[in-house]
C-alpha cells in the first residue's frame, strides 16, 4: 500500500535553546508513552504522533543559528531522542536518518541548499531515508544499483529500489543514496509526493513495528541540481559522518533499556509473587532479584555514560579544526557506546521476565515488545563487529573501514 503523508497544517514551533529542547522532548514523550504498547500490539503506524513531533520543533534542533535554528549540541540531541525512545523506540528511531542527512547538508551543502532545506525543516518537514537495498552481495555504496543520471537536456533522473526506508512513510523529503555515471555516491533529495516515487507500507518486522521501514521505489524521478549532495567528497578528508548516524542509534538502545528496566521494577513491586521457596512476603525483597536489578541498573547507566562521553567528544570535534585522528577516535568512542548499549538493552528486556515472573508473559501487558524492539534494532549493526574494530584499533592501531562505522 502506498500511503502519502498528510500536508503540514501548522508551522512548527522553533525551539530557542538546548534547555528548551529537553523540556519539549520530555513533554512530547509523556504524550506518546501511554499509547506505545497498543500501537505496537496493533501494528499501528504513528501518523498522529509524527504530526505532533513535527509541531514541537524538535526536528529543527540542529539547524544552525545563522539559519534561524537553535543549533543544539550533540549531547542535547542524543538526550532528546533517548527520552523519546524510552517512551516509544519506533518513534525515536524515525528521525535518526533525518538528522544524519541534515548533517550532510551542514558539511557539504551549498549556501542555496542550506537556505532552502533548513527553512523547510524549521517549518516542520521530516526527512525520511532511502539508503539500503536488498539483494546486493554486500552493503555499502559501491554495490548500489540506484542511479542518478544526467539527461541530455542537463536535468537528472533517479531510478532505483530501496528497503529499510525508516521514516519514508511519514516524510516530506526522501534522501536517496545513488551512484552517478562515474560510480560516485550522492545523496539525492526527492519530494515524497514527486511523480515516480512510491513508498510501500510492507514493513512486517517483529519489533520496531512503527518505523514502517519498508520499500521505496523511484522510477525516472526528475531531480534538480539543488537536490543533489555529493557525499563522495567525504572520502577526501576527516568527517564526523563516521559517527553521526551511529550515535543516534545508541540513544534509541539506551531508551529501550531504561524503559524496560522501569517496567521490570514496576511489575515486580506491584504484581510479582515471591518464589514459594524464598519464604518472603514480597518479590521485591528477594535478594536475588534485588542484586540483579542493581546489576542491570549499573550496566544501563554505564552505557548511558558512554553515550554522553561520546556526545561531549563529538561536540569538541565539531568545534575544532579538522583532524583525522580525532574523528577516528570519536568513531571508536561512539562504537564503544553502541556495543555497550546494544548488549544491555537486549539483556534488560530479556531478564525482565526472569525477574517479574510467569505472569509478566501475559499478552495483555505486551512487555515482550521491549525485547522485540531491542532485538530488532540491535540487528542493525552487530555488537560483535564493534568489539572487533575497537579491539583491533586499541591493540594494533588499525583504523576501521570507513563504512563499518558510518551505518
N, C-alpha and C positions, 0 to 999 in steps of 0.2 A: 504494500500500500504506500502510495506517495502522498505524504501529509505535508502541507505547507504551513509554516508558522504564521500566526496572526500578525497583522501590522502593529507597529508601535503606536499605542493610543495616547500616551503621555510622554513628555520628555523626562528623562531620568533626573533624579536629584544629583547634584555634583558635590561629592564629598570634599571637605576642606582640609583634612589633616589625617595623620596616622591614628590619632586617638579616636577621632570620629569614625573611621573605618572599622575599628574594633567594636565600638558601641553598636554601629549599624549591623555588623555581622552577627553579634550576639542576639539582637532583636529579631533579625531575619531567621536565625537558627531556631529561636523559640517558636516562631510561627510555623516552620515546616516540620519540626520534630514530632508533634502529635500524629501526623498522618503518614509518617515514614513507613511504619510496619505494614499498614494497609496498602499503601501504594506498591510496596514490594510484593505482598501476597497476591494482589490482584493484577500485577504487571502493568500498572497504570503509568503512562508517561507523564512527567511533571510539567505539563504545559503552563498551568496556572502559576505554579511555583517559580518557573523560569521567568514568566512575566513579572512576578513580584521581584525577582532578583534583578532584572533589568532596571526596574524603577528605583531600587535602592541606591544606585550609583556605584555599587561595588565593582562592576565590570570596567569602570573607568579609573580605578585607583592607581594604575601605573602610568597613566597619561602624564607626560612631563608638564611641569608648571608653566613652561613657555607656551604651551598649547591649551592652558586653562584647566589642567588636571592637578590632582594633589601630589602625584609622583611619590607614593608611599615607598617605604623601604621594603626590601625583600623579606625582612623579618616580619613586618606587618602583613605583607601579602600572604605568607605561608600560615601565619596565625589566623588570618581571616578564613582561609579555606580549611584549616584544621577544625575551627569552630563549626563551620558549615558541614563538614564531612562527618563530624560526630553526630549531628542531627540527621543527616541523610547523605551517605557517601556517594550515592549515584549523582545527586545534585552537586556535591562537592567536586566530583571528577569532571563534570561537563565543562566548566570554564578552564580546565587545565591547559588545553591547547589554545584557547582564546588568548591567554596571557603569553604563552610561548610564541605564538605567531605575532602578537603585538611587539614582543621583544625583537623580532626580526625587523620590524619597521623602525624601531629605535636604533638598531645597529646598522641597517643597510638602506633604509628608506630615503627617498629624495624629499626635499622640502615640500613638494606638491603632495606626495603620498602621505607624509606626516600630517599636513594640514587637513587633508580630506578625510583620512581614516580616523584620526584622533577625534575629529568633530563628531563623526558618526558614533564612535564608542561612547563618548561623553553623553550623547543623546540616548544611549541605552542599547545600542546594537550589540548583538552577540556574534562572535566568530566561532564557527564550528571547526571541523577538522576533516581532511581527506588526504591522509599521508600513505597509509598502508595498503598493500594489495595482496590478495590471495593468489596462490598458485605460482608465485615466483620461487625459485630454488633457495634464495637467501633473502634476508631483509636488507634494508639499505637502499639508498637512492640509485646505485649503479644498476640494480636489477629491475627497476620500474619499467612498466610498459606504457604508462601515461605520458603523452607527448604534448608539448606546446610548440606549434609550428607556425612559421611566418607565411602568410598568404602572399600571392603576387602583388596585391594592392598595398602591402605593408602592414595590414592588420594581422591578428594572431588567432589561431584556432586551437582549442583544447579538447582532447579526446582521451578518455580512459575510464577505468572502473576501479573503485576503491571499496575497502571494507574497514571495519573498526573505526567508523566515522563518528566518533563520540561528539555529541553536541550538534551535528549537522541537521537533525530533525527540527531543532528549535531555533536555528541561526538565521541571521540576515546575510552573512557572508561566509563563504566556504574557502578557506586557504587550501589549495590543492598542490601537492608535490608533483612536479612534472619535469621531464628532460627535454631540452631543445635539440635542434639538429646536430649540435656538436657534443651531445651527451652531458651537458652541464645542467645541474639541478636548479630549479626555480621554485619559488612559492608564488602560485598564481591565485589571485583573489577573484572569486566569482560570486556574483549575487545569487542567493539561494533560489530566487524565482526567475532566473535568466532562462531564455529558451535553450533547450538542450540539456538542462540539469534535471535529474530525477533522484530524489532521496527516498529510499525504500525502507520501511519500518520492518525489517526482518531480523532484528536482534532478539535472540531467544536463549540467552545465557542463564545459567543457574543463579548467578549473582550480578550485582551492579545492573540490575534489570532496567532501571530508569534511564540509564545513559543512552539507550537506543543506538548503540554503536554498530549499526548495520551497513547497508550498501549505499553507495552514491555512484551514479553513472553520469558521464559527461560526453555528449555527442556533438562534436563540431561546435563547441561553445565559443562565441566571439569574445575576445579579450582585448582590452586596450593596453597601451604601453604603461599607463598609470598603475595598472593592476598586476604588474609583474615585478617580483623582487628576486634578484639574482643571489640566491643563498649559496651558490657555488663559491662566492667570494669569501665565505668563512674560511676556506682552505688556505687563504693567503696569510693568515696570522692568528694570534690569540683570540679566542672568542668564548664568552661566558655561555654561549649556546650549549656548550658541553654539559652545563649543569642546570640550565633554567627549567627545562621540562621535567627533569628528574626531581627537583626539589618540591615541585607541586605534588608529585605522586607521593612523596614522603608525607606530606601534610595529610593526604587522604588516608594513608595507612595508620598514622597516629590517631586521627579522628576515629577510625573504626575501633582501634584498640581501646581508647578511652571510653567510648560509649559501651562497648562490650563489657568492660570491667565495671562500669557503673550499673549496667543491667544485672551483672552477676551478683554484686554486693546487695543490690536492692532485692533481688529474688531470694537470696539466702536469708536476709533479715526478715522478709515479710512472708515467705511461703515455704521455704525448705524445712523438712523434718530432719532431726538429728539421726545419724546412723544408730540402729537399735542396740548395737553393742557398745556404744560410746557412753551410755548412762548420763546423758545430758538432756536438759530441758529445751535448749535452743541449738539449732545448727550453727548459729553464729558464734557459739562458744567452743566449737570443735577445734582443738589445737592444730589439727592437720589442715583444716580449711583456713584458719587464721594465718598459718605460715604461708600457704600457697597464695593467698590473696596478697600478702605482703610481698612475696617474690614477684608476682605479676605487676604489682604497683611499681616496684623498683625498676623492673625492666621497661615498663611503659614510660616512666618518667625519664629513664636514661636515654631511650630513643628520642623522646621529645627534646631533651637537652642537646643531643647530637644534631637534631634538626635546627635548633636555634643557633648553635655554634656555626653550622654550615651557612645559615642565613646571614649571620653577622659577618662572616668571612666574605660572603657574596657581596654584601654592601661595601665592604672595604675594597674589594677588587674593582667594583664599578666606579669608584671614585679615584682610583689610582691610574697611572699611565699603563698602557697595555703591556702585559708581562706573561710570556708563555708559561714559565714555571709556576706563577701564581694561579693561572687559570687551570693548570693541570692539578695542582694541589687542591683547588676548590672542587674540581670534579671528583677527586678522591674522597674528600670530606662528605660531599653530597652522596656519593656511592656508599660510604660507611653508614650514613644516616638511613639510606634506603634499605640496606641489608638488615640493620637492626629493626627498623620499623616493619619490614616485611615479615620477619620472624616473629616479632611479638604480637602483631595483630592476628596472625593465624593461631598462635599459641593461646592467647586470651580467649578468642572466640571458640576454640576447641575445649579448653579447660572449663569454660562456663558450665557445661553440662555435668562434668565430674564433680564440680563444686556445688552446683544448685540442685542436682538430683534428678531422678527419672521424670518427675512431673514437669520439669523445665522443657522436656522434649515435646510436650503437647503442642500441636499445631496452632492452637488459639493464641499462644504467646508469640509465635514466629521469631523466637530467639535464634533459630538457626540461620536467620538472614545475616547475622554478623559473620558467621563462619563462611557462608556462601559468598558474601561480599569480599571478605578478606582473601579467601582462596582464589576468587576470580581476579581481583585487582592485582594481587601479587604475581600472577602468571605473566603480567606484562613484561617483566624483565627479571628472570630468576635470581634470587639472592646468591646462589652458589657461584654464579659468574661474577657477582660483585666482589665476593670474598677472594676469588681468584685474581682479579685485576688489582685489587687493593694489595693483596699479598705479594704479587709479582712486582708491584711498584715499590713497596716498602723493602722487600728483600733484595731485588735485583735492579731497582731503579728504572724499570721498563715502563714507558708511558703507554697506557691502554690505547687501543684503537679508538679514534675519534667517535665512530658510530656506536661503539659499545657503551659510551657514557652520555650519549645525546638523548636516546629514545626514552 
